[in-house]
Amino acid sequence: MDTNHLKQQAAEYAARFVEPGMVVGLGAGSTAILAVRHIGYLLNTGALRDILGIPCSTQTEAEARALGIPLTTLETHPIIDVTIDGADEVDPQLELIKGGGGALTREKIVAQATRREIIVVDESKLVPALGTTWAVPVEVVPFGYGSQQRYLESLGASVKLRPGGNGQPYRTDQGNFILDCDFGPIDDPVTLGERLKQRTGIVEHGLFIGLAADVISAGAGGIQHQTRKSP
């Protein structure tokens, strides 16, 4: 079974949790966009109605508009009922690395405003520890980004400036750079996240701690639905 089919399975399963009258966070990335498209299909066929979407990226916004999904903003609707988003890694505690698609800041803003954050992945994204297969994206302001790179290296990361087109650095929707930071397997993602946020010039990081309520993963054995345990 190919990866795209697994992503589609997870996306369609997650869309079941969207109900009429909800404000819905529309995630970014290859798996989340499949969920957005399925929500659009459900609306257009009449199987779903009366929802409002809040997109996590300009790319998702354009896709949602093309699908006819009604949109709103966090200023108008500050509480989101459910968000369906993807992840680059998921550990056994349902902590995440996100930002492979570059939308980590908006994704985290939406996640923190969401009552129920649902993450959809294929089983290859499940790892024993964050950092096992994926670097941590860190969004930084362009001014003085080299000093942020040196700081991140002092924390033990191998750091690369994410490339964009035409030989220029990649730019986020906010116009910032992304430094992809390979820490290897991370023993304490909470402490690392706190150290990253202390540094002026770092806008946001891709460690999503305590935000995922559900993780839906699809594999050769079918759909696995994990729910965060209450503290």
KOLVEX-776971 format. One line per 3 residues: their letters; for each residue x, y, z of N, C-alpha, C. Coordinates in Angstrom, 1 decimal. Example, Ala and Ser with C-alpha at 12.3 -4.5 7.8 and 13.67 -1.06 7.14 Angstrom:
2
AS> 13.2:-5.7:7.8:12.3:-4.5:7.8:13.2:-3.3:7.8; 12.8:-2.2:7.1:13.7:-1.1:7.1:12.9:0.0:7.9
END
This chain:
231
MDT> 0.9:-1.2:0.0:0.0:0.0:0.0:0.9:1.2:0.0; 0.7:2.2:-1.0:1.6:3.3:-1.1:1.3:4.4:0.0; 2.2:5.3:0.2:2.1:6.3:1.3:0.9:7.2:1.0
NHL> 0.7:7.6:-0.2:-0.4:8.5:-0.5:-1.7:7.9:-0.2; -1.9:6.6:-0.4:-3.1:6.0:-0.1:-3.3:5.9:1.5; -2.2:5.7:2.2:-2.3:5.7:3.7:-2.7:7.1:4.2
KQQ> -2.1:8.1:3.6:-2.4:9.5:4.0:-3.9:9.8:3.8; -4.4:9.3:2.6:-5.8:9.6:2.3:-6.7:8.9:3.3; -6.4:7.7:3.7:-7.2:6.9:4.7:-7.2:7.7:6.0
AAE> -6.1:8.2:6.5:-6.0:8.9:7.7:-6.8:10.2:7.6; -6.7:10.9:6.5:-7.3:12.2:6.3:-8.9:12.0:6.3; -9.4:11.0:5.6:-10.8:10.8:5.6:-11.4:10.4:6.9
YAA> -10.6:9.6:7.7:-11.0:9.1:9.0:-11.1:10.4:9.9; -10.2:11.3:9.9:-10.2:12.4:10.7:-11.3:13.4:10.4; -11.7:13.4:9.1:-12.8:14.3:8.7:-14.1:14.0:9.4
RFV> -14.2:12.7:9.9:-15.5:12.3:10.5:-15.8:13.1:11.8; -14.7:13.7:12.3:-14.9:14.5:13.6:-15.4:15.9:13.4; -15.5:16.3:12.1:-16.0:17.6:11.8:-17.5:17.5:11.7
EPG> -18.2:18.4:12.5:-19.7:18.4:12.6:-20.2:19.7:12.2; -21.5:19.8:11.7:-22.1:21.0:11.4:-22.1:22.0:12.5; -21.8:23.3:12.2:-21.7:24.4:13.1:-20.4:24.6:13.7
MVV> -19.4:23.8:13.3:-18.0:23.9:13.9:-17.2:24.9:13.2; -16.3:25.5:14.0:-15.1:26.3:13.4:-14.0:25.3:13.3; -13.4:25.1:12.1:-12.4:24.1:11.9:-11.1:24.6:11.4
GLG> -10.0:24.2:12.1:-8.7:24.6:11.7:-8.3:23.7:10.5; -7.8:24.3:9.5:-7.4:23.6:8.3:-5.9:23.6:8.2; -5.3:22.5:8.4:-3.8:22.3:8.5:-3.1:22.5:7.2
AGS> -1.8:22.5:7.3:-0.9:22.6:6.1:-0.1:21.3:6.0; 0.4:21.1:4.8:1.2:19.9:4.5:0.4:18.9:3.7; 1.2:17.9:3.3:0.6:16.9:2.3:-0.5:16.1:2.8
TAI> -0.5:15.7:4.1:-1.6:14.9:4.6:-2.8:15.8:5.0; -2.5:16.9:5.6:-3.6:17.8:6.0:-4.4:18.3:4.8; -3.7:18.6:3.7:-4.4:19.1:2.6:-5.4:18.1:2.0
LAV> -5.1:16.8:2.2:-6.0:15.8:1.8:-7.3:15.8:2.6; -7.1:16.1:3.9:-8.3:16.3:4.8:-9.1:17.5:4.3; -8.4:18.6:4.0:-9.1:19.8:3.5:-9.9:19.5:2.3
RHI> -9.3:18.8:1.4:-10.0:18.4:0.1:-11.2:17.5:0.4; -11.1:16.6:1.4:-12.2:15.8:1.7:-13.3:16.6:2.4; -13.0:17.5:3.2:-14.0:18.4:3.8:-14.7:19.2:2.7
GYL> -14.0:19.7:1.7:-14.6:20.4:0.6:-15.5:19.5:-0.1; -15.1:18.2:-0.3:-16.0:17.2:-1.0:-17.3:17.0:-0.2; -17.2:16.8:1.1:-18.4:16.6:1.9:-19.3:17.8:1.9
LNT> -18.7:19.0:1.9:-19.6:20.2:1.8:-20.3:20.3:0.4; -19.6:20.0:-0.6:-20.1:20.1:-2.0:-21.2:19.0:-2.3; -21.1:17.9:-1.6:-22.1:16.9:-1.8:-23.2:16.9:-0.8
GAL> -23.2:17.9:0.1:-24.2:18.0:1.1:-24.1:17.2:2.3; -23.1:16.4:2.4:-22.9:15.5:3.5:-22.4:16.3:4.8; -22.0:17.5:4.6:-21.5:18.4:5.7:-22.0:19.8:5.3
RDI> -22.3:20.5:6.4:-22.8:21.9:6.1:-22.4:22.8:7.3; -22.6:24.1:7.1:-22.5:25.1:8.2:-21.2:25.0:9.0; -20.0:25.0:8.3:-18.8:25.0:9.0:-18.0:26.3:8.5
LGI> -17.1:26.7:9.3:-16.2:27.8:9.0:-14.8:27.3:9.2; -13.9:27.6:8.2:-12.5:27.2:8.3:-11.6:28.3:8.6; -10.5:27.9:9.3:-9.4:28.9:9.6:-8.1:28.2:9.1
PCS> -7.6:28.6:7.9:-6.4:28.0:7.3:-5.1:28.3:8.1; -4.2:27.4:8.0:-2.9:27.5:8.7:-1.8:28.1:7.8; -2.1:28.3:6.5:-1.1:28.8:5.6:-1.8:29.5:4.4
TQT> -1.1:30.3:3.7:-1.6:30.9:2.5:-2.0:29.9:1.5; -1.1:28.8:1.4:-1.4:27.8:0.4:-2.7:27.0:0.8; -2.9:26.7:2.0:-4.2:26.1:2.5:-5.4:27.0:2.2
EAE> -5.2:28.3:2.5:-6.2:29.3:2.3:-6.7:29.2:0.8; -5.7:29.3:-0.1:-6.0:29.2:-1.5:-6.8:28.0:-1.9; -6.3:26.8:-1.4:-7.0:25.6:-1.7:-8.4:25.5:-1.1
ARA> -8.6:26.0:0.1:-9.9:26.0:0.7:-10.9:26.9:-0.1; -10.4:28.1:-0.5:-11.3:29.0:-1.3:-11.7:28.3:-2.6; -10.7:27.6:-3.3:-11.0:26.9:-4.5:-12.0:25.8:-4.3
LGI> -12.0:25.2:-3.1:-13.0:24.2:-2.8:-14.3:24.7:-2.4; -14.4:26.0:-2.1:-15.7:26.6:-1.7:-15.9:26.4:-0.2; -14.9:26.2:0.6:-15.0:26.1:2.0:-15.1:27.6:2.6
PLT> -16.2:27.9:3.3:-16.3:29.2:3.9:-15.2:29.4:5.0; -14.6:30.6:4.9:-13.4:30.9:5.8:-13.7:32.0:6.8; -13.0:32.0:7.9:-13.1:33.1:8.9:-11.7:33.3:9.5
TLE> -11.7:34.1:10.5:-10.4:34.4:11.1:-10.4:34.2:12.7; -9.3:34.1:13.3:-9.2:34.0:14.7:-9.7:35.3:15.4; -9.6:36.4:14.7:-10.1:37.6:15.3:-11.7:37.6:15.5
THP> -12.3:36.9:14.5:-13.8:36.8:14.5:-14.2:35.6:15.4; -13.5:34.5:15.3:-13.8:33.3:16.0:-12.5:32.8:16.7; -12.3:33.3:17.9:-11.0:33.0:18.6:-10.9:31.6:19.2
IID> -12.0:30.8:19.2:-11.9:29.5:19.7:-12.3:28.5:18.5; -11.4:27.6:18.2:-11.6:26.6:17.1:-12.0:25.3:17.8; -13.1:24.7:17.2:-13.6:23.4:17.8:-12.7:22.3:17.5
VTI> -12.2:22.1:16.3:-11.3:21.0:15.9:-10.4:21.4:14.8; -9.2:21.0:14.9:-8.2:21.3:13.8:-7.7:19.9:13.3; -7.6:19.8:12.0:-7.0:18.6:11.4:-5.7:19.0:10.8
DGA> -4.6:18.5:11.2:-3.2:18.9:10.7:-2.3:17.7:10.6; -1.2:17.8:10.0:-0.3:16.7:9.9:0.9:16.9:10.8; 1.9:16.0:10.7:3.1:16.1:11.5:4.2:15.4:10.8
DEV> 5.5:15.8:11.1:6.6:15.2:10.5:7.1:14.0:11.4; 6.9:14.1:12.7:7.2:13.0:13.6:6.2:13.1:14.7; 5.9:11.9:15.2:5.0:11.7:16.4:5.7:10.7:17.4
DPQ> 5.9:11.1:18.6:6.5:10.2:19.6:5.4:9.4:20.4; 5.7:8.5:21.2:4.7:7.7:21.9:3.9:8.5:22.9; 4.3:9.7:23.3:3.5:10.6:24.2:2.6:11.5:23.3
LEL> 2.6:11.3:22.0:1.9:12.2:21.1:2.4:13.6:21.0; 3.7:13.8:21.3:4.4:15.0:21.0:4.9:15.0:19.6; 5.1:16.2:19.0:5.2:16.3:17.6:6.5:17.1:17.2
IKG> 7.0:16.8:16.0:7.8:17.8:15.2:6.9:18.2:14.0; 6.7:19.5:13.8:6.0:20.0:12.7:6.8:21.1:12.0; 6.5:21.5:10.8:7.1:22.6:10.1:7.9:22.2:8.9
GGG> 7.8:20.9:8.5:8.4:20.5:7.3:7.9:21.3:6.1; 6.7:21.8:6.1:6.1:22.6:5.0:6.3:24.0:5.2; 6.9:24.4:6.4:7.2:25.8:6.6:6.1:26.7:7.3
ALT> 5.0:26.0:7.7:3.9:26.8:8.3:3.8:26.7:9.8; 4.9:26.4:10.5:4.9:26.0:11.9:4.3:27.1:12.8; 4.6:28.4:12.5:4.1:29.4:13.4:2.6:29.5:13.3
REK> 2.1:29.6:12.1:0.6:29.7:12.0:-0.1:28.4:12.5; 0.6:27.3:12.3:0.0:26.0:12.8:0.0:26.0:14.3; 1.0:26.5:14.9:1.0:26.5:16.4:0.0:27.5:17.0
IVA> -0.2:28.7:16.3:-1.2:29.6:16.7:-2.6:29.0:16.7; -2.8:28.3:15.6:-4.1:27.6:15.4:-4.3:26.5:16.4; -3.2:25.7:16.6:-3.3:24.6:17.6:-3.6:25.1:19.0
QAT> -3.0:26.2:19.4:-3.2:26.7:20.7:-4.6:27.3:20.9; -5.3:27.6:19.8:-6.6:28.1:19.9:-7.7:27.1:19.7; -7.2:25.8:19.6:-8.1:24.7:19.3:-8.5:23.8:20.5
RRE> -9.8:23.5:20.6:-10.2:22.6:21.6:-9.7:21.2:21.4; -9.7:20.7:20.2:-9.3:19.3:19.9:-8.4:19.3:18.6; -7.1:19.1:18.8:-6.1:19.1:17.7:-6.0:17.6:17.3
IIV> -6.4:17.3:16.1:-6.3:16.0:15.5:-5.1:16.0:14.5; -4.2:15.1:14.7:-3.0:14.9:13.8:-3.2:13.7:12.9; -3.0:13.8:11.6:-3.1:12.7:10.7:-1.8:12.5:10.0
VDE> -1.4:11.2:10.1:-0.1:10.8:9.5:-0.2:9.4:8.9; 0.9:9.0:8.1:1.0:7.6:7.8:2.0:7.1:8.8; 2.0:5.8:9.0:2.8:5.1:10.1:4.3:5.4:10.1
SKL> 4.8:5.8:8.9:6.3:6.1:8.9:6.6:7.3:9.8; 5.6:8.1:10.2:5.9:9.3:11.0:6.0:9.0:12.5; 5.6:7.8:12.9:5.7:7.4:14.3:7.1:7.0:14.7
VPA> 7.7:7.6:15.7:9.1:7.4:16.1:9.2:7.2:17.6; 10.3:6.5:18.0:10.4:6.3:19.4:10.8:7.6:20.2; 11.4:8.6:19.5:11.8:9.8:20.2:11.8:10.9:19.1
LGT> 11.4:12.1:19.4:11.4:13.2:18.5:12.9:13.5:18.1; 13.1:13.8:16.8:14.4:14.0:16.3:15.1:12.8:15.7; 14.4:11.6:15.8:15.0:10.4:15.3:15.2:10.4:13.8
TWA> 14.3:11.0:13.0:14.4:11.0:11.6:14.3:12.4:11.0; 13.9:13.4:11.8:13.6:14.7:11.3:14.3:15.8:12.1; 14.7:16.8:11.4:15.3:18.0:12.1:14.2:18.9:12.6
VPV> 14.5:19.7:13.6:13.5:20.6:14.2:13.6:21.9:13.4; 12.5:22.3:12.7:12.5:23.6:12.0:12.4:24.7:13.1; 13.2:25.7:12.9:13.2:26.9:13.8:13.0:28.1:12.9
EVV> 11.9:28.9:13.0:11.7:30.1:12.3:12.4:31.2:12.9; 13.2:32.0:12.1:14.0:33.1:12.7:13.8:34.3:11.8; 13.9:35.5:12.4:13.9:36.7:11.6:15.1:36.8:10.8
PFG> 15.1:37.3:9.6:16.3:37.3:8.7:17.4:38.1:9.3; 17.1:39.2:10.0:18.2:40.1:10.6:19.0:39.3:11.6; 20.3:39.2:11.4:21.1:38.5:12.4:20.9:37.0:12.5
YGS> 20.4:36.4:11.5:20.0:35.0:11.6:21.3:34.1:11.9; 22.4:34.6:11.5:23.7:33.8:11.8:23.9:33.7:13.2; 23.5:34.7:14.0:23.7:34.6:15.5:22.8:33.5:16.1
QQR> 21.6:33.4:15.5:20.7:32.3:15.9:21.2:31.0:15.5; 21.9:30.9:14.4:22.4:29.6:14.0:23.5:29.2:14.9; 24.4:30.2:15.3:25.4:29.8:16.3:24.9:29.4:17.6
YLE> 23.8:30.1:18.1:23.2:29.7:19.3:22.6:28.3:19.3; 22.0:28.0:18.2:21.4:26.6:18.0:22.5:25.6:17.9; 23.6:25.9:17.3:24.7:25.0:17.3:25.3:24.8:18.7
SLG> 25.2:25.8:19.5:25.7:25.7:20.9:24.9:24.8:21.7; 23.6:24.6:21.3:22.7:23.6:22.0:22.9:22.2:21.5; 23.8:22.0:20.5:24.1:20.7:20.0:23.5:20.3:18.7
ASV> 22.9:21.3:18.0:22.3:21.0:16.7:23.3:21.2:15.5; 23.1:20.4:14.5:23.6:20.6:13.2:22.6:21.4:12.4; 23.0:22.6:12.0:22.0:23.6:11.5:22.2:23.9:10.0
KLR> 21.1:23.9:9.3:21.1:24.2:7.9:20.0:25.3:7.6; 20.4:26.3:6.8:19.4:27.3:6.4:18.6:26.7:5.3; 17.3:26.7:5.4:16.4:26.0:4.4:16.5:26.8:3.1
PGG> 16.8:26.1:2.0:16.8:26.8:0.7:15.4:27.0:0.1; 15.3:28.1:-0.6:14.1:28.3:-1.4:14.4:28.2:-2.9; 13.6:29.0:-3.7:13.9:29.0:-5.1:14.9:30.0:-5.5
NGQ> 15.5:29.8:-6.7:16.4:30.7:-7.3:17.7:31.0:-6.4; 18.0:30.0:-5.7:19.2:30.1:-4.8:19.1:31.0:-3.6; 17.8:31.4:-3.3:17.6:32.3:-2.2:17.1:31.4:-1.0
PYR> 17.2:31.9:0.2:16.6:31.2:1.4:15.1:31.1:1.3; 14.6:30.0:1.8:13.1:29.8:1.9:12.5:30.9:2.8; 11.4:31.4:2.4:10.7:32.4:3.2:9.3:31.9:3.7
TDQ> 9.0:32.1:4.9:7.7:31.6:5.5:6.7:32.6:5.1; 5.4:32.4:5.4:4.3:33.3:5.1:4.5:34.6:5.8; 5.4:34.6:6.9:5.7:35.9:7.6:6.9:36.6:7.1
GNF> 7.5:36.0:6.1:8.7:36.5:5.5:10.0:36.2:6.2; 10.0:35.2:7.1:11.2:34.8:7.9:11.9:33.6:7.2; 13.1:33.3:7.8:13.9:32.2:7.4:13.5:31.0:8.3
ILD> 13.9:29.8:7.8:13.8:28.6:8.6:15.2:27.9:8.7; 15.6:27.7:9.9:16.9:26.9:10.2:16.4:25.5:10.6; 16.8:24.5:9.8:16.5:23.1:10.2:17.6:22.6:11.0
CDF> 17.2:22.2:12.3:18.2:21.9:13.3:18.1:20.4:13.7; 19.2:19.7:13.3:19.3:18.2:13.6:19.9:18.0:15.0; 19.1:17.7:16.0:19.6:17.5:17.3:19.8:16.0:17.6
GPI> 19.4:15.2:16.6:19.4:13.7:16.9:18.2:13.4:17.8; 18.1:12.2:18.3:17.0:11.9:19.2:17.0:12.8:20.4; 15.9:13.4:20.8:15.8:14.5:21.8:15.3:13.9:23.1
DDP> 16.1:13.9:24.1:15.8:13.3:25.4:14.7:14.1:26.2; 14.7:15.5:26.1:13.8:16.3:26.8:13.3:17.4:25.9; 12.3:17.1:25.1:11.8:18.2:24.1:11.2:19.4:24.8
VTL> 10.6:19.2:26.0:10.1:20.3:26.8:11.1:21.4:27.1; 12.2:20.9:27.7:13.3:21.8:28.0:13.9:22.5:26.8; 14.1:21.7:25.8:14.7:22.2:24.5:13.8:23.3:24.0
GER> 12.5:23.1:23.9:11.6:24.1:23.5:11.6:25.4:24.3; 11.8:25.2:25.6:11.8:26.4:26.4:13.1:27.2:26.1; 14.2:26.5:25.9:15.5:27.2:25.6:15.4:27.9:24.2
LKQ> 14.7:27.3:23.3:14.6:27.9:22.0:13.8:29.2:22.1; 12.7:29.2:22.9:11.8:30.3:23.0:12.5:31.5:23.7; 13.5:31.3:24.5:14.2:32.3:25.3:15.0:33.2:24.4
RTG> 15.3:32.8:23.2:16.3:33.6:22.3:15.6:34.6:21.5; 16.0:35.8:21.6:15.4:36.9:20.7:15.9:36.6:19.3; 15.0:36.7:18.4:15.2:36.5:17.0:14.7:35.2:16.5
IVE> 14.4:34.2:17.5:13.7:33.0:17.2:12.2:33.3:17.3; 11.5:33.1:16.2:10.1:33.4:16.2:9.3:32.3:16.8; 9.6:31.1:16.3:8.9:29.9:16.7:9.7:28.6:16.4
HGL> 9.4:27.5:17.0:10.1:26.3:16.7:9.1:25.2:16.5; 9.5:24.1:15.9:8.6:23.0:15.4:8.3:21.9:16.4; 8.7:22.1:17.7:8.3:21.2:18.7:6.9:21.5:19.2
FIG> 6.0:20.7:19.0:4.6:20.9:19.4:4.3:20.0:20.6; 4.4:20.6:21.8:4.3:19.8:23.0:3.0:20.1:23.7; 2.3:19.0:24.0:1.0:19.0:24.8:-0.1:19.6:24.0
LAA> 0.0:19.6:22.6:-1.1:20.2:21.8:-2.0:19.1:21.1; -1.4:18.0:20.7:-2.2:17.0:20.0:-3.1:16.2:21.0; -4.4:16.3:20.7:-5.4:15.5:21.5:-5.5:14.1:20.9
DVI> -5.4:14.0:19.6:-5.6:12.7:18.9:-4.5:12.6:17.8; -4.1:11.4:17.6:-3.2:11.1:16.5:-3.8:9.9:15.7; -4.1:10.1:14.4:-4.7:9.1:13.6:-3.6:8.7:12.5
SAG> -3.2:7.5:12.6:-2.1:7.0:11.7:-2.6:5.8:10.9; -2.2:5.8:9.6:-2.7:4.7:8.7:-1.5:3.9:8.3; -1.6:2.6:8.4:-0.6:1.7:8.0:-1.1:0.5:7.3
AGG> -0.3:-0.5:7.0:-0.7:-1.7:6.3:-1.7:-2.4:7.1; -1.7:-2.3:8.5:-2.7:-2.9:9.3:-4.0:-2.2:9.5; -4.1:-1.0:8.9:-5.3:-0.2:9.0:-5.1:1.1:9.8
IQH> -6.2:1.6:10.3:-6.2:2.9:11.0:-5.9:2.7:12.5; -5.0:3.4:13.0:-4.7:3.4:14.5:-5.1:4.8:15.0; -6.0:4.9:16.0:-6.4:6.1:16.6:-5.9:6.2:18.1
QTR> -5.0:7.1:18.3:-4.4:7.2:19.7:-5.0:8.6:20.3; -5.3:8.5:21.5:-5.8:9.7:22.2:-4.9:10.0:23.4; -4.6:11.3:23.6:-3.7:11.8:24.7:-4.3:11.4:26.0
KSP> -3.5:10.8:26.9:-4.0:10.4:28.2:-4.1:11.6:29.1; -5.1:11.6:29.9:-5.3:12.8:30.8:-4.1:12.8:31.9; -3.6:14.0:32.2:-2.5:14.0:33.2:-2.9:13.5:34.6
END
